[in-house]
Amino acid sequence: MNEILLLLAGLLGGAVNSLAGGGSFIVFPALLFAGVPPVLANASNTYAALPGYASGAVGYWQSMIKYKDRMLVYGIVAAVFGYVGAELLLVVSDEQFNKVVPWLMTFAVALFIFGNQINAAVKARGSQGKGMQRLGTVLLLGALAAVCIYGGFFNAGLGILLLAFLALAGMSDIHAMNGLKLYISAIVALVAVVRFAFNGTIDWYHGSIALVGVTIGGYAAARLAKFIPTQWIRIGVIIYGIGMTLYFFWRAYFA
């Protein structure tokens, strides 16, 4: 039953990761339910998500290729600060982090909802001079670095935070945003998994079962996403993000 549960959770989690982000909210609890200890479940969830991120990004390639000039810079930031986040996980307990998660989620959802308006204000000020434009770029990369530290530390919610960052960076094409989200997530997960593997913090058996489901679900959803109206996906992201935020508040402070 544990194996079937993990496979189904992986399929659904991979699909959610491709369409909106947050598939780890499905896979991580499934690993806990299967008896994997919290720290190992957290690291194993990142391992299970990695191929789904990569396969999903491939599925979105045609949508995100027009932003290839951003991919190198975003990839370097993701590799460096994803590793920093993985190091933090090895010294900070899950209990401490659980108290912070709902507040990070609240911030991320708010950014996603109001990202276009904030970006318009940033552009208006940026047009006043190159100095402001450079400052805006530095601040945006700083925000991405913080998101990647989060992703290396605790993978759940990374997709929503990345969508919020990309909205703040001026993007509005939800399919291209999903592609870049998965590309960045794949790099963050890769460096984190390498670090966790060296530390012996991955349950390879249970994580691999979830990994198979996540990979299939992520690619299938990415290929089908173009048939879903953009506005529907955006509304779905907002509703899903609010729901997950409320869930984490309940789990951290009332459960």
matplotlib code that plots the C-alpha trace (Angstrom):
import matplotlib.pyplot as plt

x = [0.0, 2.9, 4.3, 1.0, 0.4, 3.8, 3.4, 0.0, 1.2, 4.1, 1.9, -0.4, 2.5, 4.4, 1.4, 0.8, 4.5, 4.2, 0.9, 1.2, 3.9, 3.6, 3.6, 5.8, 2.8, 1.5, 4.7, 6.2, 3.2, 3.0, 6.6, 5.8, 2.8, 5.0, 7.1, 10.0, 11.5, 10.9, 14.4, 14.9, 11.4, 12.3, 15.5, 13.9, 11.1, 13.7, 15.2, 11.8, 11.0, 14.2, 13.4, 9.9, 11.3, 13.7, 11.1, 8.5, 11.0, 11.6, 7.9, 7.8, 10.9, 9.2, 7.4, 10.5, 13.2, 12.5, 13.8, 17.1, 19.1, 17.9, 18.5, 22.3, 22.1, 19.2, 20.9, 24.1, 22.1, 20.1, 23.2, 25.0, 22.2, 20.4, 23.5, 23.5, 19.9, 20.8, 23.6, 21.2, 18.8, 21.5, 21.9, 18.3, 15.4, 12.2, 10.3, 11.9, 11.3, 7.7, 7.0, 8.4, 6.8, 3.2, 4.7, 6.9, 3.8, 1.8, 4.5, 4.8, 1.1, 0.9, 3.8, 2.2, -1.2, 0.3, 3.5, 2.5, 1.5, 4.7, 6.7, 5.0, 6.0, 9.6, 9.7, 8.4, 11.1, 13.7, 13.1, 14.4, 17.9, 20.4, 21.2, 17.7, 17.6, 20.8, 19.4, 16.2, 18.3, 20.4, 17.3, 15.6, 18.6, 18.8, 15.1, 15.9, 18.9, 16.6, 14.0, 16.7, 18.0, 14.4, 14.2, 17.4, 16.3, 12.7, 11.4, 7.7, 6.4, 9.4, 7.3, 4.9, 7.8, 9.5, 6.2, 6.0, 9.6, 9.0, 5.9, 7.9, 10.6, 8.0, 6.8, 3.2, 3.2, 2.2, 3.6, 7.0, 7.0, 6.2, 9.1, 11.6, 10.2, 10.9, 14.3, 15.4, 13.8, 15.7, 19.1, 18.2, 17.1, 20.2, 22.7, 20.7, 20.3, 24.1, 24.7, 22.1, 23.5, 27.0, 25.4, 23.3, 20.1, 18.0, 15.7, 16.5, 13.8, 10.7, 12.1, 12.6, 9.0, 7.7, 10.3, 8.8, 5.4, 6.6, 8.6, 5.6, 3.1, 5.3, 6.0, 2.4, 1.0, 3.5, 2.6, -1.2, -0.9, -1.1, -4.7, -5.7, -6.5, -3.9, -6.3, -7.6, -4.1, -3.4, -6.6, -5.8, -2.4, -3.8, -6.5, -4.1, -1.5, -4.0, -5.2, -1.7, -0.9, -3.9, -2.9, 0.6, -0.7, -3.0, -0.2, 2.3, 0.1, -3.1, -2.5]
y = [0.0, 2.4, 1.8, 2.5, 5.6, 7.0, 6.3, 8.0, 10.9, 11.2, 11.3, 14.0, 15.9, 16.0, 17.3, 20.0, 21.0, 21.5, 23.5, 25.6, 24.5, 23.0, 19.3, 18.7, 19.4, 16.1, 14.0, 15.1, 14.1, 10.8, 10.0, 10.8, 8.5, 5.7, 5.9, 7.9, 10.2, 13.9, 15.0, 12.0, 12.6, 16.3, 15.4, 12.4, 14.7, 16.9, 13.8, 12.6, 16.0, 16.4, 14.4, 15.8, 19.3, 18.4, 16.6, 19.3, 22.0, 19.9, 19.9, 23.7, 24.3, 25.9, 28.4, 29.5, 29.4, 33.1, 33.9, 32.0, 35.2, 34.9, 31.2, 31.4, 34.0, 32.3, 29.0, 30.2, 31.9, 28.7, 26.4, 28.6, 29.5, 26.1, 24.6, 27.1, 26.1, 22.4, 23.1, 25.0, 22.0, 19.8, 22.1, 23.5, 21.3, 20.8, 22.0, 25.4, 25.8, 24.7, 28.0, 30.1, 28.3, 29.9, 33.4, 32.7, 31.3, 34.4, 36.6, 34.4, 34.4, 38.1, 38.6, 36.4, 38.3, 41.8, 41.0, 42.8, 46.0, 46.0, 45.4, 48.3, 50.6, 49.3, 49.9, 53.5, 54.3, 52.5, 54.6, 57.6, 56.5, 53.6, 53.7, 52.7, 50.0, 48.5, 48.6, 46.9, 44.1, 43.6, 43.5, 41.0, 38.7, 39.0, 37.9, 34.9, 34.0, 34.0, 31.8, 29.3, 29.1, 28.3, 25.7, 24.0, 24.0, 22.9, 22.1, 22.5, 25.8, 26.5, 26.6, 29.2, 31.4, 31.1, 32.1, 35.1, 36.0, 35.7, 37.8, 40.5, 40.2, 41.3, 38.0, 37.4, 34.3, 31.6, 28.8, 30.4, 31.2, 27.6, 26.5, 28.8, 27.8, 24.1, 24.9, 26.8, 24.2, 21.4, 23.1, 23.9, 20.3, 18.8, 20.6, 19.8, 16.1, 15.9, 17.4, 15.2, 12.1, 12.8, 13.2, 10.0, 11.9, 10.3, 7.3, 5.9, 3.2, 5.2, 8.3, 6.4, 5.1, 8.7, 9.8, 7.6, 9.1, 12.7, 12.3, 10.9, 13.3, 16.4, 15.7, 14.8, 17.9, 20.1, 18.7, 19.3, 22.7, 24.6, 23.4, 25.1, 28.9, 31.0, 32.8, 29.5, 28.4, 31.8, 31.6, 28.0, 29.1, 31.8, 29.5, 26.7, 29.0, 30.5, 27.0, 25.8, 28.9, 28.2, 24.6, 25.5, 28.0, 25.3, 22.7, 25.0, 26.8, 24.8, 21.1]
z = [0.0, 0.8, -2.7, -4.4, -2.3, -3.2, -6.9, -7.0, -4.9, -7.3, -10.4, -8.9, -7.4, -10.7, -12.5, -9.9, -10.1, -13.9, -13.8, -10.7, -8.3, -4.9, -5.8, -2.8, -0.6, -1.9, -2.1, 1.2, 3.4, 1.5, 2.4, 6.0, 5.9, 4.5, 7.6, 6.4, 9.2, 8.7, 7.7, 5.3, 3.9, 3.2, 1.4, -0.4, -1.6, -3.2, -4.9, -6.1, -7.5, -9.5, -12.7, -12.7, -12.8, -15.6, -17.7, -17.1, -18.3, -21.5, -22.1, -21.8, -23.9, -26.8, -24.5, -22.5, -25.3, -26.0, -22.6, -23.0, -22.2, -18.6, -18.3, -17.7, -15.0, -13.3, -13.5, -11.8, -9.0, -8.5, -8.3, -5.8, -3.4, -3.8, -2.3, 0.5, 1.3, 1.4, 3.9, 6.1, 6.1, 7.7, 10.7, 11.3, 12.5, 10.6, 13.7, 13.6, 9.8, 10.1, 12.0, 9.1, 6.2, 6.4, 6.5, 3.4, 1.6, 2.4, 1.0, -2.1, -2.9, -2.4, -4.8, -7.4, -7.2, -7.3, -9.2, -12.4, -10.6, -8.6, -11.8, -13.5, -10.6, -10.8, -14.5, -14.1, -11.6, -13.6, -16.7, -14.7, -15.1, -15.5, -11.8, -10.8, -13.5, -12.1, -8.6, -9.7, -11.3, -8.2, -6.0, -8.3, -8.3, -4.5, -4.4, -6.6, -4.3, -1.3, -3.1, -4.1, -0.5, 0.5, -2.2, -1.2, 2.4, 2.1, -1.4, -0.7, -2.0, -4.3, -7.4, -6.1, -4.8, -8.3, -10.0, -7.7, -8.5, -12.3, -12.1, -10.2, -13.0, -15.5, -17.1, -17.8, -20.1, -17.7, -19.8, -20.2, -16.4, -15.7, -17.9, -16.2, -12.8, -13.5, -15.0, -11.9, -9.6, -11.4, -10.8, -7.1, -6.6, -8.3, -6.1, -3.0, -3.9, -4.4, -1.0, 0.7, -1.0, 0.4, 3.9, 3.6, 4.1, 1.3, 1.5, -1.9, -2.0, -1.1, -2.8, -6.1, -6.1, -5.8, -8.3, -11.1, -10.6, -10.4, -13.6, -15.6, -14.1, -14.6, -18.3, -19.1, -17.5, -19.2, -22.6, -22.0, -20.3, -23.6, -24.0, -20.7, -20.9, -19.2, -17.0, -15.6, -14.7, -13.0, -11.0, -10.1, -8.8, -6.6, -5.1, -4.6, -3.0, -0.6, 0.3, 1.0, 3.0, 5.3, 5.6, 6.7, 9.3, 10.7, 10.8, 12.4, 15.0, 15.6, 14.8]

ax = plt.figure().add_subplot(projection="3d")
ax.plot(x, y, z, "-o")
ax.set_aspect("equal")
plt.show()
